[in-house]
Each structure stands twice: as structure tokens, then as C-alpha cells.
Amino acid sequence: MPDDIRENTDLGSWGFLRTGWWILHIIAIIAVGYIGYWIAQ
């Protein structure tokens, strides 16, 4: 993996927040929560 990509996605820094990954994380968390709620019904 190129160094620039690894630096931008490194969880040890806040660089991943600038790449838009947080949007995918929020969508994934909501999706998992919704699926879990749907299964629990």
C-alpha cells in the first residue's frame, strides 16, 4: 500500500477523518443497528 494512502487511513492519526471514511462508518453503524433491531423484532 502506498505511504500516502496508509497515512490518510492510519487510525493512529486523525487523517482518516479528512478522507470521508467517517461517513462510511456512520452509515455502517446505522445499517448494523437497523438490521439488529429488525432481527430482534
C-alpha positions as CSV (number, residue, x, y, z in Angstrom):
1,M,0.0,0.0,0.0
2,P,1.4,3.4,-0.9
3,D,2.6,5.5,2.0
4,D,0.2,8.4,1.3
5,I,-2.9,6.1,1.4
6,R,-1.6,4.5,4.6
7,E,-1.1,7.8,6.2
8,N,-4.6,9.0,5.3
9,T,-6.2,5.9,6.7
10,D,-4.0,5.5,9.7
11,L,-6.2,5.2,12.8
12,G,-3.3,6.4,14.9
13,S,-3.9,9.9,13.5
14,W,-7.0,11.9,12.6
15,G,-6.1,11.8,8.9
16,F,-8.8,9.3,8.2
17,L,-11.5,11.8,9.2
18,R,-10.5,14.0,6.2
19,T,-10.8,11.2,3.7
20,G,-14.6,10.8,4.2
21,W,-14.2,7.4,5.9
22,W,-16.3,8.7,8.8
23,I,-19.3,8.9,6.5
24,L,-19.0,5.3,5.6
25,H,-18.5,4.4,9.3
26,I,-21.7,6.2,10.3
27,I,-23.7,4.6,7.5
28,A,-22.3,1.2,8.5
29,I,-23.2,1.7,12.2
30,I,-26.7,2.8,11.4
31,A,-27.2,-0.2,9.0
32,V,-25.9,-2.7,11.6
33,G,-28.1,-1.1,14.3
34,Y,-31.2,-1.2,12.0
35,I,-30.5,-4.8,11.0
36,G,-30.1,-5.8,14.6
37,Y,-33.3,-4.1,15.6
38,W,-35.1,-5.7,12.7
39,I,-33.9,-9.2,13.7
40,A,-34.8,-8.6,17.3
41,Q,-38.4,-8.0,16.4
